[in-house]
Amino acid sequence: MSLKSRILEYINQHKEGVNISDMEKPLGENRMKIGFLTKVLLDEGKIEKRNSQYFSVSDADQDKSVFIRRDYF
């Protein structure tokens, strides 16, 4: 399992939110790697950040209104 997947899983398991420093020891990685990958997860919309804590984004919270419009003439 990739570190990115492990971070997402860890955040999803902690509904109360977590700091990057909370993830260092359980994941066995330094805060620079975790910080970089949490930024990627934020950009992908898979997690959200409030103050200094990261929270999971439930399926209901994610925007499912994306569609592709194709006009054929």
C-alpha positions as CSV (number, residue, x, y, z in Angstrom):
1,M,0.0,0.0,0.0
2,S,1.4,3.4,-0.9
3,L,2.1,6.1,1.7
4,K,-0.6,8.3,0.1
5,S,-3.2,5.5,0.6
6,R,-2.0,4.9,4.1
7,I,-2.4,8.6,5.0
8,L,-5.9,8.6,3.5
9,E,-6.9,5.5,5.4
10,Y,-5.5,7.0,8.7
11,I,-7.4,10.2,8.2
12,N,-10.6,8.3,7.4
13,Q,-10.2,6.3,10.6
14,H,-10.0,9.5,12.7
15,K,-13.2,11.3,12.3
16,E,-12.2,13.8,15.0
17,G,-9.4,15.1,12.7
18,V,-5.6,14.7,12.9
19,N,-2.5,16.8,12.6
20,I,0.5,15.9,10.5
21,S,2.4,15.4,13.7
22,D,-0.2,12.8,14.8
23,M,0.5,10.7,11.8
24,E,4.4,10.6,12.0
25,K,4.8,7.9,14.5
26,P,2.0,5.5,13.4
27,L,2.9,5.8,9.8
28,G,6.7,5.7,10.4
29,E,7.3,8.6,8.0
30,N,8.6,12.1,8.5
31,R,6.4,15.2,8.4
32,M,7.8,16.5,5.1
33,K,6.6,13.4,3.2
34,I,3.3,13.3,5.0
35,G,2.8,17.1,4.5
36,F,3.5,16.8,0.8
37,L,1.0,13.9,0.3
38,T,-1.7,15.5,2.4
39,K,-1.4,18.5,0.1
40,V,-1.9,16.2,-2.9
41,L,-5.0,14.6,-1.2
42,L,-6.4,18.1,-0.5
43,D,-5.9,19.1,-4.1
44,E,-7.7,15.9,-5.2
45,G,-10.6,16.7,-2.8
46,K,-10.2,13.5,-0.8
47,I,-9.6,15.3,2.5
48,E,-10.2,18.7,3.9
49,K,-8.2,20.9,6.3
50,R,-9.7,23.0,9.0
51,N,-7.2,25.0,11.0
52,S,-4.3,22.6,11.3
53,Q,-6.3,19.4,11.3
54,Y,-7.2,17.1,8.4
55,F,-10.6,15.5,8.0
56,S,-12.0,12.9,5.7
57,V,-14.5,14.0,3.1
58,S,-17.4,11.6,2.9
59,D,-18.9,10.5,-0.4
60,A,-21.9,12.8,0.3
61,D,-19.6,15.8,0.6
62,Q,-17.8,15.2,-2.6
63,D,-19.1,17.0,-5.7
64,K,-20.7,14.4,-8.0
65,S,-22.0,17.0,-10.4
66,V,-19.2,16.6,-12.8
67,F,-20.3,15.5,-16.2
68,I,-19.1,15.6,-19.8
69,R,-21.3,17.3,-22.3
70,R,-20.9,16.1,-25.9
71,D,-22.7,17.7,-28.7
72,Y,-22.5,15.9,-32.0
73,F,-23.5,17.8,-35.1
